[in-house]
């Protein structure tokens, strides 16, 4: 366990979650709202064991530069960046501490994803990933128009729900994006509300990754079709259904959403304490540039082809 303070920068819902989980894990955590963040005072401290960056997406580089200069490990919430030049600059700045830092892709700890990562997926020829949920139902007393998600730079559904892009790229390294189509909204120029990516793997498998702010029923599914099996993963129900020519196997896996956040924060504390973690799914910062660039390239490649009529008042 680390002995110094872990600074959580950003006191929104995700920052408070990380603060509570760090405290539950026995760390000495401090919660610092971004609006009152004192750069000079923080940079002068010598009792810091690491930093959790839970700010809005545009606020990444300057905090990572502080961590790199001080030698502090950090945990940066996703998404890291929305343009490729930003992603490259952030990864370059993080280099001194990248091997003991993480990006917050906590879905890599989902039990279904863990099982999938251990399976032979080499004969997969078709991929379909989908996540959708009416953004107005997300949280009580929350308005989309007042949130980071409503901003043309750094907002929109592709960035907000980019876990699916990262998960597919983790299961199929070398994933490439070929086309990105989006629907916007007349009240929020250049903000995507429904986006679909056409992708392919190095072996030639083709697929689609779709995300939206619109679906009336929350959906989060991944379907992988191969020569020997068809795998249907329901990430909300934490269920895998594996179809083969003569058999259907169903796996219902124990799942509690906060456990993924706890597992991610436990891994971060272990890295910050200098421990080695042998986990191929670990989103360790020095291994994540391909994922960061994939998400940024997809955002830059969006082609808006229409608008949705959704009352956002």
N, C-alpha and C positions, 0 to 999 in steps of 0.2 A: 504494500500500500504506500502511496505517496505520502510524504510528511508535510509538504507545503500546501498553500491554498490553491484551489482550483477556481479560477475566475470565470463566471458565466456572464458573458456580455450579451445583453438583450433580455428584457424582462417580459416578453410576450408569452404566449401559451407554451411554445416549445422551449424557451429559456427556463420558464418556471418548472416544466417537466424535468429537464436535465438537472436543474438545481435540486429538486426533490429526490431524484434518483441518485445523484451523487451523495447526498446526505444519507439516504438509506443504505448506501454501500460503505458508509463510514468515512467518506472524504470530508475535508474541511472546505466546504464550498461557499462562495460569495456570489450574490446576484447583483449585477450592475446594470441598470437601465442604460441603454445607449445614449439617450438624451442628456444624461448627466455624467457620461464617461469622461474621466480626466486622463488624457493620454500621458501627460507629463508625470503625474503622480504614479500611474501604473508602471510606466517604463522605469521609474526609479526604485521599484520594489525589488527585494532580493529574497522574498519568502514565497514566491509563486512556483507551483509545481506544474502548472499547465493552464490552458485557456480553452473554454468552450465558446465558439462564435455562433451565436443564435440571433444574429441581427438580420435585417433585410438583406437580400442578395447583393445589392450594390456595395455593401459594407463588408468587404472581405480583405482586400489587398493590404490596407493600412494596418489592420490588426495582425495579419499574418506576418507582415514585415516587422512588427514589434516582437512577435514570438520568435522569429528567426534570429533577430539581433540579440535577444536575451537567452536563446537556447531553450525556449519553452515549447514543449509539445502542445499541439492544439487539436481540437475536434471542430471542424467547420461544417455547419449545416449545409445541406444541399439546397438548391443547385449552387455550384461554385461560381459559375459565370454564364453569360448568355452570348458572348462573342468570343471567337477563337483567340483573338489577340489578348483579351482579358485572361482567358484560361491559361495561355502560355506564360503570361507575366506572373500570374499567381503561383503557378507551379515552379517557375524559376525562383521567385522570392522565397518559396517554402523550402527549397532544397536543403538548407542546413538542419532542419528538424523534420523533414518529410518522412523519414523511416520510422519515426515514433509518433506520427500524427495520423488522424483519420478524417475521412469525409463521411458525413452523416447519412449514409445509405443503409439505414437500419433494417430495411426489408431483406437484406442479405442474411439476417438472422431468423427470418420466418421459417418455421419448421418444414413447410412444403418446399421452399427453395432449397433448404439443406438436403432434403431427400432427392430432389431433382439434380442437384450438383453431384450427387454420388452415383447417378444412373448413367448408362451408356446411351448418349443421345446422338451418336455419330451417324445414324442412318436417317435423321430428321430431314425432311424435304419441304415442310411447310410449318410456319410459325404464326400464331395469332395471339397477341396480347391486348387486353382491353381493360381500361379503368374508366368509370364514369359515375358522376354523382352530381345532383343539382347543387350548385355552389351556394344557393340561398339556404340550404338546410344544414350547412356544415356545423355552425356553432350558434348558440343563443346570443342575442344582443351583438351581432356581428354583421357589418355591412360590407359587401364586396367593394363598393365604390370607395370606401375609406381604407382599403387594405393595399398591401404591396402588390397583390395579384392584379390590381386594376391599372398598374402603370405600364405604359408602352415599353419602357426600358426596364427589363428585369421582371416583368409580370407575365401573366397569361398561363394557360393550362399546360402547355408543353413543359415549361420550367417547373410549375407547381407540382405536377404529377410525373416528374421525370424518373421516378423510381423504376417504372416499367422499362424505360430505355436502358437504364443501368442493369436491371436484372437480365434482360435478354442478352446484353453484351457480356455479362458475367458468365452466362451459360454457354454463349457462343462467341468466344474471343475473336476479334477481327471483324466484328459486325460492321457493315457499311450501310449508310443511308443514301437512297437514290432519289427520293421524291417526298416532299412534305406539303400537304394540302390542309388548309385551315379555314374555319368559319369565324368571322369576327362579329362585332356588335356595333351598331351605329353610335352608341353613347361612349364607346371606349375604343377610339381609333388605334389600330395596330396591336390590339390585345386579342389573342386567339382564345376562343371559347370551345372549339372542337377541332382537334388536329389528328391527322393520320399520317404515319410515316411508312413508306415502302422501304424495306430493308432486305439485305441478303447476308449470308454467312460465307466464309472462305470456301466451304465445300459446295456452295451453290444453292443452299436452301433459301427459299424466298419467304417473306413474311410481311406482316403489318403490325404496327404498334399504334393503338388508337387510345386517345384520352379526351375526356370532355367534362365541361361544367354543367351539363344539361340533363343527364339521364335521371328520370324520376325515381328509379330504384338503384341503389348503390350496387355497382358491379365491379368485380376485380377478378379476371380470369386469364389463364394462359393455356393455350392448346398447342401441343407439339405433335405433328403427324409424321410418322416415320414408316419405313418399309416393314418393320416388325411389330410396331405398336402405335397406338394413339393415346397420348397422355392428356387428360383434362385436369387442370389444376384450378380449384376454386380457392383463392387466397383469403376470402372472407370467411368461408366455412372451414378453412384449413383441411381441405379434402383433396385427395388424389384419386382419380379413376383411371386405371390403365387397361386399355382394351387391346387384346391380341386376337389372333385368328380364332382361337378356341377357348378364350377365357376372359373374364372381366374381374379385375382386382380393385378393391376399394380400400383406401387407407384414410381413416379419420385421425388427425394428429392433434394432440393437445395444443391449445393456442390461447394466449392472453396478450393483447396488443402491447401493453407496457413492458412485457418481458423482452421484446425486441430492443426497446430503448435501454432497458437495464443491461442487456447483454452487450450492446454497443458501448455503453459507458463503462462497463466492467473491463472490456477489452482496451478502451482508451486508458484507464487507470493502470492497467498492466503494462502497456507500452510506455506510459509516462514514468513508470517505476523501473524501466529498463529490462523488462521481461521479454523473452522471445515468444511469439505466438505463431504456431504452425497451422495456418488456416487459409486454404486457397481462396476463400470468399472474403477474407478480411479486406475492407476498403482502405487499406493503408495508403497514405497520401502519395508515396513515391511510386505506387503501382497503378494510380488512378488517372493518369493524364489521358489515356485513350478514351476513357469514359467521359471525362470532362470535355474533351474536344468533340466527341460524338454528339453530346447534348448541345453544345454551342453551335456546331455546324448545322444541326437540325433546326435550331431556332433561326439561324441566319438564312436557311433555305426555305422558310415558310412562304407559301404562295396563297394569298387570301382569295377565295373564289366565291364568297357570298357572306351574308350576315344572318344571324339568328334573331328571331323576334322573341326576346325574353324580357319580361318586366323586371328590371333590377332596382326598382324604387323601394 
